[in-house]
Amino acid sequence: MKLRKATMAAAALLLPLTGTVAACGSDGGGQAGDDKDKITVGIKYDQPGIGLKTPDGKYTGFDVDVATYIAKQLGYKPDQIVWKEAKSADRETLLQRGDVDFIAASYSINDERRKKVDFAGPYLLAHQDVLVRADDGSITKPSDLNNKKLCSVTGSTSAQNVKTKIAPQAQLQEYGGYSECLTGLENKAVDALTTDDSILAGYAAQDQFQGKFKLGGFKLSNENYGIGVPKGSELKNKINAALEKMVKDGTWEAYVKKNFGPAGYRNEPPPKIGVVVS
Ligand code: GLU
């Protein structure tokens, strides 16, 4: 099609503006940061099999795969995703401040958190457990944790559960991240690390920890992993639709095998969207 010069100049002037308007109205995502062509996703950086930033700057794990699938359904290619670390204690704030569009970070749905953020899902059911040194025979049941040095992460349901029900007499040490707890367990600063079995299985299976740690197998709680979104966000329904599709088309199963298979983690079947197991 031939355009007159003046028309072309006008069109060129309008283009950047039109582009911006189109991107703004695209899909309700991309609110975090200035770049509307990107979507910002909060993940864990120190959980092999779930959310891990590798030394060469790659992102791997079940949550990373699930988030990438969701982003695709929302219209974003992998290179349009900006990953941001979402430590356990920072997740609600990141969403409330609009620093991330959604969070996929071993994020359990519970009533306390629901006061501040909304959740799509659940998309995985895990259970709280303990990781102890392989040669330690003194922790064989949950009550053995009383008077032991137990490490957990600030802002996690795992730390909360220890205080309220699992072992109120345990000497709970709360660290900022799971890798710090793991170092503490290795060098005997703590006797056990407690969090979800899905996370602990990933640690125990790492090359450098082969034969060093074992899981208790206690099933101390139900942890329903949800995708965190800002309160009232229209992303919730879109993400639920993406999660339904992911289970239906076999991708969920494939991601589970790929990410949990190497650690031998025996996962539960896919949860029903909107049904939280208490
Ligand atoms: N799923 C638990 C939680 O949301 C423990 C794992 C974590 O801290 O991310 O708190």
Boltz pocket constraint, residues with backbone or C-beta under 6 A from the ligand:
constraints:
  - pocket:
      binder: B
      contacts: [[A, 88], [A, 105], [A, 106], [A, 107], [A, 108], [A, 153], [A, 155], [A, 156], [A, 157], [A, 158], [A, 195], [A, 196], [A, 223]]
      max_distance: 6.0
